């Protein structure tokens, strides 16, 4: 695969903190990911690092209409 990497990220990175009584968790955007030119991986840039053991990092495709995740 020899496509160029776009300037816009392929995915947005979120820290999702799971708490009792909150099924969806609290989502905080912490960075972004770009697909490698060869299509076999990603470059991940994080602005923040979660420290809680109850937090998972989730990658989601960017929303095009400005809607919330």
PyMOL commands that set and color helices and strands:
alter all, ss='L'
color gray80, all
select strands_A, chain A and resi 11-19+22-35+42-46+55-61
alter strands_A, ss='S'
color yellow, strands_A
deselect
rebuild
show_as cartoon
